[in-house]
């Protein structure tokens, strides 16, 4: 099996772009040893979702939808797909209400259990219940005096959301939005991100219904490694690094000082400093980018790099991202989350069948936006969870542009070394717990050093069923 490790650092006007006072990403190349996970005496604990700074909780949301009794609303009486679309949309508007309690809701959920819709008081009404997960940070637990996430089991958290979650921006404008800069920032697609049900005039323009999130349990733990045997089975690991511009002009041009361009340069410098040599183009179909190759521990390691200048060319191929995902096995995406609307990740044809893939979704709130989206499209009849063929490294906070080159480098370094050594090198173990801890250490160090407003909270999902054990 031809294994490809994709580091696709797509820096397209990320929500953390251009903030803080970090120095240039290319100011010196870090030594490889400094990127490796710390040695340990024995393996650490890991979960289906693992993070050293956050815990995943299993729960359920109960909610209520109210629609006008007109032709559009009456679709809910007999159209199950339409009802499910409304539920998924209302869940997005629950995001901020739950975040006020420190809960980061996964915004991609399974189909809801819906009670029979009915006419009530001149409206079409139905209630639903849906299983869903959320993240709570350990810092929030400590601030609330909670010693263990297990103490939250059985708790009920209430929230308000639009009774009819369609076209909320068109109805409310700025009346239900907070923390935006100008009205031009608001669209129908991203309005849930700024939605504030507590604004005084909001309920007058957009009727609200109350929902509840019940916490059922913390999810079980185990030590889990990437499936290194599957990655190295054919004697090669291929890496693709996709760097976009932080801010491109209307004509597509990119400033020489753009953070994405600087990160691309820093990543290239690292590859050259660590024994890679340039050998051809990154993508054969489009002839875009550069290919870097080295041989280590009997593995041929290839890094296919596409930079902002490649993407700014008039004839740049817009299909290159989907093609890289389809043709490769491990994807690391660090950039703009597009408020969860990166539709190519929800196209089954984007993904290869029956291949193990690692995704690094290093963008704003990717645990909430994209984790289950990937698993849903990786699922098979024998693996309905999608976990067998995917591990997803995600972020539960803002992604900062100035960190993207470093966290991509750290993840890549440890995955390659893990594949080279069979997952263990003396007391240094390249399991997901240690890799995620290394990512979060860098994020916190950058936060304290450069004065960022927040820092990333990295974790990994889908690893509970991983089977690899170091030799």
C-alpha positions in Angstrom: 0.0 0.0 0.0 1.4 3.4 -1.0 1.3 5.5 2.1 1.1 9.3 1.9 1.5 11.7 4.9 -0.1 15.0 4.0 0.8 18.1 5.9 -1.6 20.6 4.3 -1.1 23.8 6.1 -3.8 25.9 4.4 -3.4 29.4 5.8 -6.3 31.3 4.2 -7.1 34.4 6.3 -7.3 32.3 9.5 -9.2 33.7 12.4 -5.9 34.0 14.3 -4.0 35.6 11.4 -1.9 38.7 12.0 -2.4 38.9 15.7 0.1 38.9 18.6 3.7 39.9 18.3 5.4 36.7 17.2 8.6 37.0 15.3 9.0 35.7 11.7 8.3 32.0 11.5 11.6 31.6 9.5 13.8 33.2 12.2 16.1 30.2 12.7 15.4 26.5 12.2 14.6 24.4 15.2 16.8 21.3 15.9 15.0 18.0 15.2 15.6 16.7 18.7 13.8 19.8 20.2 10.6 18.8 18.3 10.5 15.2 19.6 8.2 14.1 22.4 9.7 13.9 25.9 11.0 10.6 27.2 8.8 8.8 29.7 9.1 5.9 32.1 5.8 4.4 30.9 2.9 5.2 28.5 0.4 7.9 29.3 -3.4 7.5 29.2 -5.3 8.4 26.0 -8.9 8.5 24.8 -11.1 8.1 21.7 -10.5 11.9 22.0 -7.2 12.7 23.7 -5.9 16.0 24.9 -3.7 16.9 27.9 -5.6 20.1 28.3 -9.2 19.0 27.7 -11.7 16.2 28.3 -14.5 14.9 26.0 -17.9 14.4 27.5 -20.7 12.2 26.1 -24.2 13.6 26.3 -27.5 14.4 24.6 -29.3 17.5 23.5 -33.1 17.9 23.7 -34.5 20.7 21.7 -37.7 22.1 20.1 -38.3 23.5 16.6 -41.3 25.8 15.9 -42.2 26.8 12.3 -44.9 28.9 10.7 -47.9 26.8 9.5 -47.2 27.7 5.9 -46.1 25.7 2.8 -42.5 25.8 3.9 -43.2 24.9 7.5 -45.6 22.1 6.6 -42.7 20.2 5.0 -41.6 19.2 8.5 -44.8 17.1 8.9 -43.7 14.4 6.5 -40.1 15.2 5.3 -37.6 13.5 7.7 -34.6 14.9 5.9 -35.9 18.4 6.2 -36.5 17.9 9.9 -32.9 16.7 10.4 -31.5 19.7 8.5 -33.4 22.0 10.9 -32.0 20.1 13.9 -28.4 20.4 12.6 -28.9 24.1 12.0 -30.3 24.7 15.4 -27.4 22.9 17.0 -25.1 25.5 15.5 -27.1 28.2 17.3 -26.6 26.3 20.5 -22.8 26.7 20.3 -22.5 30.0 22.1 -25.1 29.3 24.7 -23.1 26.2 25.8 -19.7 27.8 25.3 -20.8 30.3 28.1 -20.6 27.3 30.4 -17.2 26.2 29.1 -18.6 23.5 26.8 -17.3 23.2 23.2 -20.0 21.4 21.3 -19.2 19.1 18.4 -21.4 20.6 15.6 -21.6 17.5 13.5 -24.0 15.0 15.0 -25.8 11.8 14.1 -29.4 11.9 13.0 -31.8 13.0 15.6 -34.7 11.1 17.2 -37.7 13.2 16.4 -41.1 12.9 18.0 -44.0 13.1 15.6 -44.4 16.7 14.4 -47.7 18.3 15.0 -49.7 21.5 14.7 -49.8 23.5 17.9 -51.1 27.0 18.4 -50.9 27.9 14.7 -47.4 26.5 14.3 -45.7 23.3 13.1 -43.8 22.0 16.2 -41.6 19.0 16.9 -39.1 18.1 19.6 -36.0 16.0 19.2 -33.2 14.3 21.1 -29.7 13.8 19.7 -26.6 12.1 21.0 -23.6 14.5 20.8 -20.2 15.1 22.4 -18.6 18.2 23.9 -15.2 19.3 25.1 -14.5 20.9 28.4 -11.0 22.3 29.2 -9.2 21.3 32.3 -8.6 25.0 33.1 -12.4 25.6 33.1 -12.9 22.6 35.4 -10.3 24.0 37.8 -11.8 27.5 37.6 -15.2 26.0 38.5 -13.8 24.1 41.4 -14.5 20.7 39.7 -11.8 18.2 40.5 -12.8 15.6 37.9 -14.9 15.8 34.7 -16.7 12.7 36.1 -18.4 15.1 38.6 -20.3 16.6 35.7 -22.1 13.4 34.9 -25.8 13.9 35.2 -25.6 17.7 35.0 -28.1 19.6 32.8 -27.1 22.8 30.9 -29.8 24.9 29.3 -29.5 27.2 26.3 -31.7 29.3 24.0 -31.7 29.0 20.2 -33.9 30.3 17.4 -37.2 28.4 17.3 -36.9 28.5 13.5 -33.2 28.4 12.7 -33.6 29.4 9.1 -32.6 32.8 7.8 -31.8 34.2 11.2 -29.5 36.9 9.9 -32.1 38.1 7.4 -34.6 38.5 10.2 -32.4 39.8 13.0 -29.4 41.7 11.4 -27.3 42.9 14.2 -29.9 42.5 16.9 -28.9 39.0 17.8 -25.1 39.3 17.2 -22.2 40.1 19.4 -18.4 40.3 19.0 -18.3 41.2 15.3 -16.4 44.2 13.9 -18.8 45.5 11.3 -22.1 44.5 9.8 -20.3 43.4 6.7 -18.7 40.6 8.8 -22.1 38.9 9.2 -23.6 36.5 6.7 -26.4 33.9 6.9 -23.7 31.1 6.9 -21.6 32.5 9.8 -24.3 34.1 11.9 -24.5 31.3 14.4 -20.8 32.1 15.3 -21.8 35.6 16.5 -25.3 34.7 17.8 -26.2 36.1 21.2 -29.6 35.1 22.5 -29.2 37.3 25.6 -29.3 40.6 23.7 -32.4 42.4 24.8 -33.9 43.0 21.4 -33.1 39.5 20.0 -36.1 37.6 21.2 -38.4 40.3 19.9 -37.2 39.8 16.4 -36.3 36.0 16.5 -38.5 33.8 18.7 -36.4 31.5 20.9 -36.9 28.0 22.3 -35.1 26.5 25.2 -33.0 23.4 24.8 -30.9 21.3 27.2 -27.6 19.4 27.1 -27.4 16.5 29.5 -24.0 15.2 30.4 -24.0 11.4 30.5 -20.4 10.4 31.0 -16.8 11.0 30.3 -15.5 8.8 27.5 -13.2 5.8 28.2 -9.4 6.0 28.1 -6.6 4.0 26.7 -3.1 4.5 25.4 -3.2 4.8 21.6 -0.6 5.2 18.9 -0.9 6.2 15.3 -1.1 3.1 13.1 2.6 3.2 12.3 2.6 -0.3 10.8 0.1 0.7 8.2 2.0 3.9 7.4 5.3 2.2 6.8 4.0 -1.0 5.2 5.2 -0.2 1.7 8.5 1.3 2.7 7.6 4.9 2.0 5.8 7.9 3.6 4.8 10.8 1.4 4.1 14.2 2.8 2.3 17.1 1.2 2.5 20.6 2.7 -0.2 23.0 1.4 0.4 26.6 2.4 -2.1 29.4 1.5 -1.8 33.1 2.1 -3.1 34.7 5.3 -4.4 37.6 3.3 -4.5 37.6 -0.5 -5.4 40.8 -2.5 -8.4 40.8 -4.8 -6.2 40.0 -7.7 -4.7 37.0 -5.8 -1.3 38.6 -5.1 0.3 38.0 -1.7 2.5 40.5 0.3 6.1 39.5 0.9 5.3 39.9 4.6 2.2 37.7 4.6 2.2 35.3 7.5 1.3 32.3 5.3 4.2 33.1 2.9 6.6 33.4 5.9 5.3 30.1 7.3 5.8 28.4 4.0 9.4 29.7 3.9 10.0 28.4 7.4 8.7 25.0 6.6 10.9 24.8 3.5 13.9 25.8 5.5 13.3 23.1 8.0 13.0 20.4 5.3 16.3 21.5 3.7 18.0 21.7 7.1 16.9 18.1 7.9 18.3 16.4 4.9 15.5 16.7 2.3 16.5 17.5 -1.3 14.3 19.1 -4.0 13.2 16.6 -6.6 10.4 17.6 -9.0 6.9 19.1 -8.4 4.5 18.5 -5.6 1.4 17.7 -7.7 1.9 15.9 -11.0 -1.5 16.8 -12.4 -1.0 20.5 -12.0 2.8 20.7 -11.9 2.4 22.9 -8.8 4.8 23.3 -5.9 8.0 21.4 -5.0 8.8 17.9 -3.9 11.4 17.2 -1.1 12.8 13.7 -0.6 15.0 11.9 1.8 15.7 8.3 2.9 15.9 7.4 6.5 15.6 4.0 8.4 14.8 2.2 5.1 11.8 4.6 4.5 11.6 6.9 1.5 10.1 10.1 2.9 8.6 12.6 0.5 7.2 16.0 1.3 5.1 17.7 -1.4 5.0 21.5 -0.7 2.6 24.0 -2.3 3.0 27.6 -1.3 1.0 30.8 -1.6 2.8 31.9 -4.7 1.7 28.7 -6.5 -1.9 29.3 -5.4 -1.8 32.9 -6.6 -0.9 32.1 -10.2 -3.6 32.7 -12.8 -3.9 29.0 -13.7 -3.6 27.5 -10.3 -5.7 24.3 -10.1 -8.6 24.8 -7.5 -9.0 21.0 -7.4 -5.5 20.4 -6.0 -6.7 20.2 -2.4 -9.4 17.6 -3.0 -7.0 15.6 -5.2 -4.3 15.6 -2.5 -6.8 14.3 0.1 -8.1 11.6 -2.3 -4.6 10.4 -3.4 -3.0 10.5 0.0 -3.4 9.1 3.5 -2.5 11.6 6.2 -3.8 15.1 6.0 -2.7 18.0 8.2 -4.7 21.1 7.5 -3.9 24.3 9.4 -5.6 27.5 8.3 -9.1 28.9 8.0 -12.1 26.9 9.2 -14.6 28.8 7.1 -17.1 28.5 9.9 -17.4 24.8 9.2 -18.4 25.3 5.6 -15.4 23.6 3.9 -17.7 21.5 1.8 -15.1 19.3 0.1 -14.6 17.5 3.4 -18.2 16.4 3.3 -18.0 15.0 -0.2 -17.5 11.2 -0.1 -15.6 11.3 -3.4 -12.9 13.4 -1.7 -11.7 10.4 0.3 -9.9 7.2 -0.7 -11.7 4.0 0.1 -10.3 1.6 2.7 -7.2 3.7 3.5 -6.0 4.8 6.9 -5.6 8.6 7.1 -4.4 11.1 9.7 -5.9 14.5 9.5 -4.4 17.5 11.3 -7.2 20.1 11.4 -5.3 23.0 12.8 -7.8 25.7 12.3 -10.3 27.5 14.5 -12.6 25.2 16.5 -12.1 22.2 14.2 -13.2 19.8 16.9 -16.6 21.5 16.6 -16.7 21.9 12.8 -14.9 19.0 11.1 -14.2 16.0 13.2 -17.4 14.0 12.7 -17.7 15.3 9.2 -14.5 13.4 8.4 -15.5 10.2 10.3 -18.9 10.2 8.6 -17.2 10.1 5.2 -14.6 7.5 6.3 -17.2 5.1 7.7 -17.9 1.7 6.1 -20.5 -1.0 6.7 -18.0 -2.8 8.9 -16.8 0.4 10.6 -19.8 2.7 11.0 -17.7 5.0 13.4 -15.1 5.7 10.7 -12.4 5.3 13.3 -10.6 2.4 11.7 -9.4 4.4 8.8 -9.0 7.9 10.3 -7.4 9.7 13.3 -8.3 13.4 13.5 -6.1 15.9 15.3 -8.2 19.0 16.0 -8.3 22.3 17.8 -10.9 23.5 20.3 -9.9 27.2 20.2 -8.6 29.9 17.8 -5.8 28.8 15.5 -3.0 31.3 15.4 -1.3 31.9 12.0 2.2 32.4 13.5 2.0 28.9 15.1 1.1 27.0 12.0 4.6 26.3 10.7 5.8 25.1 14.1 2.9 22.9 15.0 3.0 21.3 11.5 6.7 20.7 11.9 6.3 19.2 15.4 3.6 16.8 14.3 5.4 15.8 11.2 8.7 15.2 13.0 7.1 12.9 15.6 5.0 11.0 13.1 8.0 10.4 10.9 10.2 9.4 13.8 7.4 7.1 15.1 7.2 5.4 11.7 11.0 5.1 11.6 11.4 3.6 15.0 8.2 1.5 15.3 6.7 3.9 17.8 9.3 3.7 20.5 12.9 4.9 20.9 14.3 4.0 24.3 12.0 5.7 26.8 10.7 8.0 24.1 7.2 6.8 23.0 5.6 8.3 20.0 1.9 7.8 21.0 -0.9 10.2 20.5 -0.8 11.4 24.1 2.8 12.5 23.9 2.4 14.0 20.4 -0.6 16.1 21.4 1.1 17.2 24.6 4.0 18.5 22.5 1.7 20.5 20.3 -0.1 22.0 23.3 3.2 22.9 25.0 4.3 24.9 21.9 0.9 26.6 21.8 1.0 27.6 25.4 4.7 28.7 25.2 3.8 31.0 22.2 0.8 32.3 24.0 2.9 33.4 27.0 5.9 34.6 25.0 4.1 36.7 22.3 0.9 37.8 24.1 -1.7 36.1 22.0 -5.3 36.6 23.1 -5.8 32.8 23.4 -4.0 29.7 22.6 -4.8 26.5 20.7 -6.2 23.5 22.6 -5.2 20.5 20.5 -6.6 17.0 20.9 -7.1 13.9 18.7 -10.3 11.9 18.0 -11.0 8.5 16.7 -8.0 6.7 18.3 -9.8 4.6 20.9 -9.9 1.6 18.5 -6.3 1.9 17.2 -4.5 -1.4 17.4 -0.8 -0.6 16.9 1.6 -1.6 19.7 5.3 -0.8 19.6 7.7 -3.7 19.2 
